[in-house]
Amino acid sequence: MLKVWDITETASLPAVAGEILAEIESVRVPGQATVVALHGDLGAGKTTFVQTVGQSLQVKEDITSPTFVVMKKYDIDKTGQKLIHIDAYRIESAEELSVLNLEEEISQPENIIFIEWAERVAELLPINTAHLKFSLTDNKRLLEYEHGSE
């Protein structure tokens, strides 16, 4: 199912993030992390969206772009869950993520994993990955949600 939101006004992001989290939760696979692939050009809003999700999940730390460190982990307040934020922009092959133990992170059902530039590591994504596509058109910022393989 494809859904589209206009997120031109950043004030709409918390409500949209809540809707998307509910959608993702409704199709979650037991025994596996929730994986969300983020697609879109530089500056399209991927990191801002993850920051908004982090706020709604009560992550206490400031969520910053993992561009130079590739992966950052954040505790979700008092739940034992982790929000994992990966930026694959500088990744040239999926094998480069093996040092980060991505497969192990995906096997942990308490994890919520957001992967920016996920198309660079598509072969590592589980079949039930949620896909969010950020785009800028006609002075509008749009967000498309689709669940399942791309």
C-alpha positions in Angstrom: 0.0 0.0 0.0 1.3 3.4 -1.0 0.6 6.5 1.1 1.9 10.0 0.4 2.1 13.0 2.8 3.0 16.7 2.1 5.7 17.5 4.7 6.6 20.9 3.4 5.8 22.4 6.7 8.0 20.7 9.3 5.3 21.2 11.9 3.5 18.3 10.2 6.4 15.8 10.8 5.4 14.6 14.3 1.9 13.6 13.2 3.3 12.0 10.0 5.9 10.1 12.0 3.3 8.8 14.4 1.1 7.6 11.5 4.1 5.9 9.9 5.2 4.2 13.1 1.7 2.9 13.6 1.7 1.5 10.0 5.1 -0.1 10.5 4.0 -1.6 13.8 0.9 -3.1 12.2 3.0 -5.2 9.8 5.9 -6.0 12.0 7.4 -9.5 11.8 7.8 -11.2 15.2 11.3 -12.0 16.1 12.9 -9.4 13.8 13.8 -5.7 14.0 11.7 -3.1 12.3 13.7 -1.9 9.3 13.0 1.3 7.5 14.8 2.2 4.3 15.1 6.0 3.6 15.4 7.1 0.0 15.9 10.6 -1.3 18.3 13.2 -2.4 20.7 15.1 -0.1 18.7 17.6 1.9 15.3 15.9 1.2 14.6 15.4 5.0 15.8 11.9 5.9 17.8 12.8 9.0 15.2 15.3 10.1 12.5 12.6 9.9 14.7 10.2 12.0 15.1 13.0 14.6 11.4 13.5 14.7 10.8 9.8 15.2 13.4 9.8 18.0 11.6 12.6 19.7 8.3 10.8 19.5 9.9 7.6 20.9 11.4 9.7 23.7 15.0 9.2 22.8 16.9 11.4 25.2 20.1 12.0 23.2 20.3 14.4 20.2 20.0 12.4 17.0 22.7 13.6 14.5 23.6 12.4 11.1 25.8 9.3 11.1 27.3 10.2 7.7 30.9 10.0 9.0 30.6 7.2 11.5 28.0 5.2 9.4 25.9 4.0 12.4 24.7 5.4 15.6 22.6 3.7 18.3 20.2 5.5 20.7 18.3 4.1 23.7 14.5 4.5 23.5 13.5 5.8 26.9 13.0 3.0 29.5 11.9 0.3 27.0 15.2 -1.6 26.3 14.6 -0.8 22.7 17.2 0.8 20.4 16.8 3.2 17.6 19.6 2.5 15.1 20.4 5.1 12.5 22.6 4.1 9.6 23.8 6.3 6.7 25.0 4.2 3.8 25.9 7.3 1.6 29.6 6.6 1.8 29.2 2.8 1.5 30.4 1.3 -1.8 29.3 -2.3 -1.1 27.0 -4.0 1.3 30.0 -6.0 2.7 31.3 -2.9 4.3 28.4 -3.0 6.7 29.5 -6.5 8.0 31.8 -4.9 10.5 28.7 -3.2 12.0 27.0 -6.5 12.6 23.9 -5.4 10.7 22.5 -8.9 10.4 22.7 -9.3 14.2 21.0 -5.9 14.7 18.2 -7.0 12.3 17.7 -10.2 14.3 17.0 -8.2 17.5 13.2 -7.6 17.6 13.5 -4.6 20.0 15.5 -2.6 17.4 14.1 0.0 15.1 16.6 0.5 12.3 16.5 3.5 9.9 18.9 3.2 6.9 19.6 6.3 4.8 20.7 5.6 1.2 19.3 2.1 1.7 19.5 1.4 -2.1 23.3 1.1 -1.6 22.8 -2.0 0.6 19.5 -3.3 -0.8 20.6 -6.9 -0.7 20.9 -6.7 3.1 17.4 -5.5 3.7 14.8 -7.9 4.9 11.8 -8.6 2.7 9.4 -6.8 5.0 11.4 -3.5 5.0 9.3 -0.3 5.1 10.4 2.2 2.4 10.1 5.9 2.8 10.9 8.1 -0.2 11.5 11.8 0.3 11.2 14.1 -2.7 11.2 17.8 -3.5 8.8 18.8 -6.3 7.2 22.2 -7.2 8.4 23.7 -3.9 6.8 20.9 -2.0 8.5 18.2 0.1 6.7 14.9 -0.2 7.0 11.6 1.7 5.9 8.3 0.3 5.5 5.2 2.4 5.4 1.7 1.0 5.9 -1.6 2.8 7.6 -4.7 1.4 10.3 -5.3 -1.1 11.1 -2.5 -3.5 
